[in-house]
Amino acid sequence: MFDRQSSGRIIYRLASTFGIGIILSAVVLFCWQGLFYVLAGAVSGFITPELLTEISIVGGILILSSGLSILGIRHFKTMNLIPALLIPVVFITLKTMLGM
């Protein structure tokens, strides 16, 4: 694994090779990943083990469809299936509200 110091060295070497755009993209990447970190912390209290299991199943199916598309076995429009990740959230919420 890389630590922060080696990541900085990699960014420095890439920047010296490819220019200032690498440094700017590192800033954007830091903000993008930071957003996911903050959002994960915000919703961590609401995610139950049951919901996590259901989302993992849907995510596994999306990864499988993406892999099959990459291998050329069958073509799936995986990006069109991303909203399917909301189905377990709605299902578990309704299930909890109805007391099932």
N, C-alpha and C positions, 0 to 999 in steps of 0.2 A: 504494500500500500504506500501511497505517497503521503508525506506530511506537508504542512503548509510551506515549509522552507523549500522543499524540492519542487512543489507546484510553482512557487515564485521563480525558481530557476528555469523551469520549463517555459513559463510565460515570457521571461526575459530573453531566452534563446529564440523563441518563436518570433518575438517582437523584433529582435535584431535581424532576423532572416526575412520576415514578411512585412514588417513595417508597423506603424502606429495602430493600424486597425485591429491587431491582435490584442493590444492593451485595452482598447475601447470595447472590444467584444468580451474581454474578461470582466469589465465593469458591468456590462449588461447581463452576462451570465451570473454574476454574483447576485444582482438584484432579482433575477428570475428565480434562482434557487432559494434565495432568502424569502421570497414571496411564498413558495411552497412550504418552507419551514414554518413560517408564521401561521399560514392557514392550517397546517397539520396540528399545530399546537392549539389553535382556536377550536377545532372540531374534535379534538381527542377525547373530550368529556362525553361526547354524544355517540361515539362509535362503540358498539357492543361487540362481543366476540361473534355473535350470530351475524350481525351486519358485516363484519370484517370477512367472515367465511363466505357469505353470499357475493360480496364485491370481488373477492379473490377468485371465485368460480367464474364470474363474468370476465374478469381480467385474463384468466387463463384461456378462455375461449377466444378472446380477442388476440392474444399472443399466438395461439394456434392458427387462427385464420391469417394473421400476418405472415407467419412462417410458411404456410401453404402457398400464399401468394408469391413470396420471395422465391420459393422452389419451383414455381410454375406448375404445380400440381392442379391447382384450382384458383381462379381469380376471385378474391373477395375485396369489396370496397370497405376496408377496415375502418377508415376514418368516419364513414357513415354509421358505423356501429358503436361509436364512442358514447352516444347518449344512452346506450343500454346500461351503462354503469349507474344511471339514476334509477333504474327499475328496482333494484334491491332496496334502495333508500326509501322509495315510495312504499314498497311492499311491507317492509319492516315497520315503517311509521304507521301505516294503516292497521297493521296487525297489532301493534302496541295500543293504538287508540281504541280499537274494538275489543281489547282485552282477551285476545286469543292466545 
